[in-house]
């Protein structure tokens, strides 16, 4: 308390040399600017991450269950029957997904056929990503419908609706290709347009996926009574992490249970690495800014040399005197951190409310017009701890050495 009291007095007291005050202010400003840059940059990365996650939310389930090894399993598997009885599940959707060949107007394309049950509309927020004059329907009495991604429709030269049946081909299981008549080695069926397409704003879905009924997919891929995945929607109020852990324990090691972030692990890992690199670079700049504090402390120690001698005469040892100036440096970095965090949060709020920093000059050229921002409390705590650590590293050794020379 003694060292802190003296350090606080030195920080706010007017110095005999005005230069010391100026250098101290510059040191605080340098730390504040670097801190503000950290807050804004990490919040922008969070904004992009949350925006991408919102796109996947409309298509990806809360939890997805697949085999750890293998491709398909029977829908009446004992483990899946136990899963059906799990009380926290609101919607249980069987899925059959595989690749097939689609033939459009003089164009061919390899696509992912995703066959789902009729309750898929309750599973995903599909209505919010549909475009066209039709409606979401998977099958009628004798017809199977295919809802394709908007970019896939463009690549095939089709609109939101197409006339007639769209031919779909899939290799027959366990058969070698008949070179004399290759098409005889493929299952063939047709999908009809319900008058809508979907747009997730992610190429992996919009350019490659067709949604249809699970009966059609099973028939096309020779997988009667089989599933490739089970998609789950939990009841309101159920904690996702707890439910995921309980389902993993229920099913055992044969199965993978993935939340939305794990289903898109590669995408979010890349974004996390980019955020980490930005954090490291800005932290280095912050560390350089903290070294400015050494100049301020050096001049302060010279200015207060007589005070140090008086304190030593009153019984203060070298450790206590060095603590005074180290605490002085930490207070400077602490005030800089507080000011920088406040300014950073203010800028983030202004961007969220008014979006004054645009992604481009043309409105509508991007998915969002302004840089997205999302402030996470964990990032703010990390930034504050980083500033304090940088301040400690910057002043600890120099102050200890300079104190001995007083």
Secondary structure, 3 states (H helix, E strand, C coil): CHHHHHHHHHHHCCCCCHHHHHHHHHHHHHHHHHHHHHHHHHHHHHHHHHHHHHHHHCCCCCEEEEECCCCCEECCCHHHHHHHCCCCEEEEEEEEEEEEEEECCCCEEEEEEEEECCCHHHHCCHHHHEEECCCCCCECCCCEECEEEHHHHHHCCCCCCCCCCEEEEEECCCCCCCCCCHHHHEEEEEEECCCEEECCCCHHHHCCEEEEEHHHHHHHHCCCCEECEEEEEECCCCCHHHHHHHHHHHHCCCEEEECHHHHCHHHHHHHHHHHHHHHHHHHHHHHHHHCHHHHHHHHHHHHCHHHHHHHHHCCCCHHHHHHHHHHHHHHHHHHHHHHHHHHHHHHHHHHHHHCCCECCCCCCCCCCCECCCCCCHHHHHHHHHHHHHHHHHHHHHHHHHHHHCC
